[in-house]
Amino acid sequence: MAIAEQNERVSAPPQVQSARWALVSLSLATLLSSLGTSIASVGLPSLMQAFGASFQSVQWVVLAYLLAITTLIVSAGRLADMFGRRPLLLGGIALFTLASILCGLAPTLWLLIAARAVQGLGAALMMALTLAFVAETMSKSKTGSAMGLLGAMSAIGTTLGPSLGGLLIAGFGWRAIFLVNVPLGVLTFALAYRALPACGKPAQADRGKFDAVGTALLALTLAAYALAMTLGRGNFGALNLGLLIAAGIGIALFAAAQAKVKNPLIKLASFCDLQLSASLAMSLVVATVMMATLVVAPFYLSRGLGLDAARVGLVLSTGPLVSALSALLAGRLTDRFGAHRMMVAGLASLATGTFVLSLAMTKLGIASYVVPITVTCIGYALFQTSNNAAIMTGVGAGERGVVSGLLNLSRNLGLITGASLMGAVFAVASAGEQDILSSVAAARGMQVTFQTATALALVALSLALLSTRAASRAEASVS
């Protein structure tokens, strides 16, 4: 008996060490994908000058990456469920790294855009599989902490991108913002190859055929919606309306196709699960709310409070910094008090913060933004961590890839929707004033936008309460 206990003590540390290194590799993969999103935006002016192109052309350097992620992330998760997560994740890291080299060496703008689309495919594989791997490699009692770490790395990547990109462009030129991913990608691949468990592949009989028709329909539908929300830079015209109609037709065709095939890309019956559907809906709504802080806040700070560009950038960094720091604590709180309780607490904090932002108390100066955005971002980090943990610990091993893809998809669609919706609300509210560039117009736009955001946050809170009650009933029926 003593010998067995001694052997257990000896063998446990390597397992723990392996899980830690696996988590490090997953964290770096998360950092890579978020850095790929944020670092390119700061390089658009340099790309316009380097290629002699218009803004409408160079913006596709950002859009191609986001569209590739949005349209392919669910398919990436399904492929991983069918053929194994480890080879797909390693392939995604390798593809992202190779595409970064192509981006850095691209001789023309359109080759750069094509390479960015390939880079987005690699990012889609990484984003779809990091959450799935956490549920696979970490114990249930540590899942919240692991999700918190991934959330922190995502926020760090978003925060670091603009500042790092600016320094690299100033020192080495625009190509450096893509080539910087190469050493980080090589390190991530090496760690993942060594530390991630070699999970067994599903049996051939269980794999079935890949749903190519469903994949194509979903990709075209998501691409149409994403383009409808992003083209025109806030001017919603006939093209945007046509794309939205096409997206609506596409989703109907996709649902019909999924109901007929033997091995669908997404099992529509999964959406009958109230907890899963509520979690995905909440993720979309919360991402829409958070986009308001990126779209509207710069106008409020510059016009409403009269801050110069340097101070606007400094104040705007408060939100991502708070999110990164809060995500680590949010993971521990989720492990200790439970995902559903922390989800409700996070959304309550989010609603409180957005409500205070809607007051737009310009007389208080910078504090009128910094204090409520801190409350908002703490709530966001707490919700994001607990919601991810609740979803990923509640699905079977054979569906983790596609559910992880759906979770990331709901967030991406929320960000895309928020950029269009919140920007439109702000524009309409500001236009009600005589001088749309005045501090009064900026404050009015801020008020109406965050009143809308508060209403959406309360919708998400209501869904969280319903989901919590459903989870309590399910636990009571089992016991």
N, C-alpha and C positions, 0 to 999 in steps of 0.2 A: 504493500500500500504506500509506504513511504517512498519507494523507488518510483512508482507511478506518478506520485505528486511531484517528485523532483524532476522527472522527465517532462511533465506538463509545464513546470516553471521554466525549464530550459528551452522548450520549443515555442513557448508563447511569444517571447520578444521578437524573433525573426518574423513571425506573422504580423505582429503589430508594426514592425519596421517596414515590411513590404506594403502594408495598407497605407502607411504614411507616404511612402515614395509614390505609390499609385495616385494618392490624392494630390501630391505636388505636381505630377504630370498632368492630371486633369485640370488643376488650377492654371497651369501655364497654357493649356489648350484654350481655356476660357479667356485668358488674358489676350492671347493671339487674335481670337475672333473679334473681341470687342475693340482691340487696338486697330484692327483692320478697318473697322467702321469709322472710328473717330479721327484717325490720323490723316486720312485722305482729304477731308474737307478743307483743312488749312492750306493744302497745296493747290487748290483750284486757281487762285490768281496767278501763281507761278506757271501752271499748266497752260493757262490762256496765253501768257507771254511766250512760253517756250514753243508752242505749236501754232501760234497766231490764230487761235480759235475763239469762238464766242462762248459766253457763259452757258448757253443752252447746250452746246456741244460738250464742254468739259464736265458739266454736272452729271453726265452719264458715267463718269469715273466712279462716282458715289452710287448712282442709281443701279448700275449693272451689278455691283456687289450686293446691294440690298435686295434686288429682285431675284438674284440667284439663290440667296438664302431663303427668302420668303416662299419661292415657288418649289424648292426642292427639299426643304427640311423634313417634311413628313415622309416623303419617299425615301430619304436617307435613313430615317429611323426604321421604316419597314424592311429595307434591305438588310439592315443590321440584325433585325429580329430573325430574318430568314437564314442569313449566311454567317452570322457571328459578329459580335460587336468589336472585338479586338482588331481583326484585320481591317474592318471598315474605318475604325478610328485612326489606326496607323496610316491607312491610305489617305484619309482626310488631312492629317498633319503633313504628310509628304506632298500631297497635291497643293496645299496652301503654300508650303515652302517653295516648291518649284514655280508656282504661279507668281510668287513674290519676286523671284529672280527675273521672270519674263516681264513683269511690270517695270522693274528697275532698268531693264535693257531695251524696252520697247522703243522703236525708232519713230513710230507714228502714233497719233492719238487713238485711232481705231484699234490698233493692235494692243494698246494699253487698256482700252475698254474691254476687249475680248479677254485679255489676261485677268482683268479684275473679275469678270464673270466666272472664270475658272477658279480664281481665288475664293469667290463666294461659294462655289460648290464645295471646296475644301472646308470652308467655315461652317457650311450647313451640316456636314458630317460631324465636325467637332461639336457643334452646339447641340445636335440631336443626341449625341452619345455620351457626353460628359455627365449629364444628369442620370442617365440610365446606368452608367458605370458606378456612380456613387451608391445607388441602391444595391448594387451587386457586390461591391467590395467592402462597404462599411456596415457595421452592425446597426440594427435599428435604433439603438440608444444613442448612436453617434451621427445619425443621418442629418439631423438638424444642424449640428455644428459644421458638417461637411458642406451642406447646402449654403450655409452662411459664408463659408470661405469662398465658394465659387461666386456668390453674389458680390463679395468684397472685391474679388479679382476682376469681375466684370465692370464694377464701378471704377476701379483703379485704371483699367484700360480706357474707359470712356473719358476719365479726367486727364490721364497722361497724354492722350493722343494729340490734342491741339498744341500743348506746350512743347512736347518732344518733337512734334512735326515742325514747329516753327524754328526750333534750334537747329534741326538737321538741315532744313532748307537754307537757313542763313549760313551755315557752315559748309555744306557739301552739295547743295542743289536739290531739286525735287526728287531725283531718283533715289536719294537716301531714305525717303520716308517709306519706300517699299522694300529696299534692300535690308533695312534694319530688322525686318522680320526673319531673315534667313538664319542668322546664328541662333536666334530664339527658337525658331522652328526646328533646327537640327537638335538643339538641346532637349526640346519637348519630345521629339521623336525618340531620341535615345533613352530618355527616362521612361516613356510609355512602353517602349519595346521591352525594357528590362523589368518594369514593375507591374504592369497590368496583367491580371490573371489570364491564362489561356483557356477561355471558356469553351466548353464543348459545343460543336455545331449541332443544330437541330437535326433530327433524323430526316433522311431524304423524303420519307412519306409525309412528314409534318411540314416540309417547306412549302409545298405547293408551287404554283407558277406565280411569277411576279406579275402584278396587275398593270401591264403597260398602258392599256387604254385609260384606266382610272388615273394613273400617274399623269398622263398627257392632259387629260381633262382638268385635273386639279391644278396642274402647273399653269395652264392657259387661263383658268379662272382667276387664280391668285395674281398672275401677272396683269390681267385686265384690271383687277381691283386696285392693285398697287399703283399702276400707271394712272388710273382715274384720280387717285388721291394725291399724286405727286406732280403730274404735268400741269403746266400753266402757272406754277408758283402762286397758288391761291386764287387764280381766276378760273372759276368753274364754268366751262363753256360746253358747247355741243359735243366736242370730242370726249370730254370727261363724262358727260351723261351717256354717250354711246358706249363707252368702256364699262360703265356701271351696269348698263342693261346687258351687255355681253357677259359680265361677271355673274349676273343673276341667272341668265340662261345656262351658263356653264355650271353653276352649282346644282341646278335642277337636273341637268344631264349627268353630272357626276353621281348624284344620289341614285338616279335610276340605274346607272351602270353598276354601282356598288351592290345594289339589291339583286342583281342577276348573276354576278360572277361567284365562283366557288371560293376563291381566295381573294377577298377584296383588300384594297389598300388600307381602308379604314372600315372597321366593323361598325355599321350604323347603330347596331344594338347597344354599343358601348355608351352612346349618348343618352340612353335610358337611365344610366346610372346618375342619379341626381348630384352626387358629390363630385363626380368627374366633370359633368356639364357645368355645374356651378363654379368649379375651380377655374375652368377654361374661360368662362364668361367674366369672372372677376379679374383674371389676368389681363384680358383684353380691355376692360373698363379702366383698370388702374393704370395701365400703360397709356391709355388715352388721356387720363388726368395728368400724369406726370409729364407728358409732352408739352403741356401748357407752360411749365416752368422753363422750357427751352425756347419755345416760340414767342411767348409774350413777355417774360421777365426782362429780356434785354431792352425792350422799348420802355417799360416802366422805369427801369433803373436809369436809362439815359435821358429820357424825356420827362418822366414824372419826377425823378429825384435830381436830375441835372448832373449826373456823374459822367466823367470823361471815360474814354474807351478802356484805359488801363484799370480804373477802379471798377468798371462794369465787369470786366473779365475776372477780377479778383473776387468780387462779391458772388458772381455766378459759380465760382468754384466751390462755394460753401456747400451747395446741395450734393454734388457727387462725393465730396470729402466726407460729409456726414453719413451718406449712404454706405460708403466703404467701411467706415469705422463701426457703424451700427450693425452691419450685416454679421460681423463676427460675434457680437453680443447676442444678436437675434437668434443665431444658431443654438447657443447654449440655453437661451430661454425656451426655445422650441423643444429641445430635448428634455428640459426639466418640467415644463408646465403643459406640454402637449401642443400639437400643431393647430388644432381648431381654436383653442383659447387665444393663442398668440395671433392667429389670423384676425379674429374679431378685434383684439386690442390694437393691432396694426392699422386696420381700416378705420377704427375710431380716431386714432391719432392722425391719420391721413385726412379725414373729414374735418377735424378740428383745425389742422394747419391750413387747408385750403379755404376754410371759412374766414380765418383771420386774414389771409391774403386778400380775400374779396373785399375787405374793408378799406384796403389801399390807403392807409393812414400816412400820407406823405409828410405830415408835420413831425413824425417820429424819425424821419431820415432813413438811413440804411437799416436801422433796427426794425423798421416796418416790413422789411423783406427777410432779413437774416433770421430773426426769431421764428416767424411762422414757417419758413422753408426748412428750418432745422426740425421742427415738429413734424412737418410733412414727410421729410426724407427718413426720419426715424420710423414713422409708420409704414412707409414704402418698403424699407429694408426688412422690417418685421413681417409684413404681409408676404413679400416675395419669398423669403426664406421658409416660412411656415407653410405657405401654399405649395411650394415645390416639394417639401418634405411630405406633406399630406398626400399629394398625388402619387409620388414615386414609390412610397412605401405601401400604397394600397392597390397596386396593379401587379399582375403576374409577371414572371420573368420573361415569358414569351411575347409580352406586349410593351415592355419598357421602352424599347426604341421608338415605336410609333407614338406612344403617349408622350414621351419626352419631346418628340418632334411637334406634336400638337400643342404642347405647352409653350415651346419657343415660338411656334407660329402665332398663337393667340397674342403673345407679347408683341411680336413684330407688327401684326395687323393693328394692334392698339396704337403703337407708335406712329404708323403710317396714317391711321385715321385721325389721331390727335393732332398731327402736324397740319392736316387740312381743316379739320373741324374747329380746333381752338384758334387757329389763325383766322378763319372766317368770322368766328364770333368776335374776336378782338377788332377786326377790321370794321365790322358792322357797327359795333358799339362806339368805336372811336369816331366813325364818320358822322355820328349824331351831333358832334361838336362843330362849331364854326371853323376852328383851326385844328386840323387833325394832327398837326405836329406839336401842339401845345401840351403842357404838363397836365392840364385839365382833361384833355382828350385821352392821354395815356392812362391817367388814373381811372377814368370812366371805363376804358377798355379793360383794364386790369380787374375792376370790380365785376363787370358782367361776365368776363371769361372765367373767373374763379368762383363766381356764383354757380355757373354751369358745372364747373369741376366739382364743387361741393355736392351738387345734386347727384352727379355720377358716382361720387364716393359713397354717398348714402345708399344708392342702389346696390353697390358692391357690398356694403355692410349688411344690407338686408339679405343678400344672397348668402353671405357668410353665416348669418344666424340660422337660415334655413338649412344650410349644409351641416352645421353643428348639431342641430336637432335631429337631422336624419342619421348622422353618425352615432348619436346617443341612443336612438331607437334601435339601430342595427346592433350595437354592443349589448343593449338590454335583451334583445331577442336571442342572441347567441348564448348569453349567460343564463 
